[in-house]
Amino acid sequence: MVAERVRVAVAERPTATAAAREIVWLGEPAAEDRSLVGGKVAPLSRLAEQYRVPPGFCLTTRAFEQASNSASSRGGQDAAEDLILPDALRQQIVAAYQQLGALTGLDQPAVAVRSSAVDEDSADTSFAGQHDTYLNVVGPEAICEAVLRCWASAQAPRVLEYRRQHGLPTDGARIAVLVQQLVVADVSGIVFSANPLTGTRHEVVVNASWGLGESVVGGSVTPDTYVVSASPDRSGAWNVLQRGLAEKCRMTVAVVGGTREVDVPRLLRSRPALCDEQIAEMASLARDLEQAMGWPVDLEVAFRDDRLYLLQCRPITTLRTAARLEA
């Protein structure tokens, strides 16, 4: 199970010493340093003490630099195939995974391994879908392999082209990697605290579908879409302004060794992925986090056993474009 007592879980997370900054934990101050943990991890760590964020640890940009320096010392050119995990860093990963197991009460917790570049999830560049993510990774050796693949994705042709298009340097990119307990979601969703299509700040937009979030984020399924008023009425109810129920034919599920996209059972395809209470909870979370962060937010969330988990929080990068088009 995902750790349930959020505040207790945060208090029990190990803290890295000043001499060991290759790994930091969600919820500790060092994990809010964007230059150390990247744009994906820093806001999530800031929110970990107050919201239901699955526990996890982050291999910092210093770990990436350590591996890069090791590759250079062997005569490599810092190319993806030259990167290896130094023994000391591998031992730190094994120890951190054991600590995560103790924290979650699981011998071999399944994790999500996600890339987090320093210039990722900024106000102008989201890098959405560019760097690699691996779900349902189990065991220290599999985690080490996924970390190497995340590092290698920083030099993937699609990432380099994205950087060129956005005027970012293609050399010297710094990347961290988050290893976080996996939420085996019943329903996954994306929530925008403002309407990304029209630019209006008076609407929250919720997208949701069955299973893990890969199908929703990757665009292989058309999710249900709900447009919600941006604040509750006097009775405290959130008004759903529009409902777009999709025929949800595919979903991503956890299988041994990773994930697989499968057919959605026929009885679920036309059934709403969310009830009104869940829609309201997601809209409320988005508005709360907009207030907390100081900018309109784009969230990745998951429901498991009717509990809502926060998986990612980043700025809505399309909002200004949408507002200009609407005008």
Sequence and secondary structure as in RCSB ss.txt:
>XXXX:A:sequence
MVAERVRVAVAERPTATAAAREIVWLGEPAAEDRSLVGGKVAPLSRLAEQYRVPPGFCLTTRAFEQASNSASSRG
GQDAAEDLILPDALRQQIVAAYQQLGALTGLDQPAVAVRSSAVDEDSADTSFAGQHDTYLNVVGPEAICEAVLRC
WASAQAPRVLEYRRQHGLPTDGARIAVLVQQLVVADVSGIVFSANPLTGTRHEVVVNASWGLGESVVGGSVTPDT
YVVSASPDRSGAWNVLQRGLAEKCRMTVAVVGGTREVDVPRLLRSRPALCDEQIAEMASLARDLEQAMGWPVDLE
VAFRDDRLYLLQCRPITTLRTAARLEA
>XXXX:A:secstr
     HHHHHHHS    TT TTEEETTSGGGG HHHHHHHHHHHHHHTTTS    EEEE HHHHHHHHHHHHHTT
  S GGG    HHHHHHHHHHHHHHHHHHT SS  EEEEEEETTTT SS   TTTS EEEEE SHHHHHHHHHHH
HHHTT HHHHHHHHHTT  SSS  EEEEEEE    SEEEEEESS TTT  TTEEEEEEEEBBTHHHHHTSS  EE
EEEESS  TTS   EEEEE     EEEEEETTEEEEEE  HHHHTS SS HHHHHHHHHHHHHHHHHHTS EEEE
EEEETTEEEEEEEEE TTHHHHHHHH 
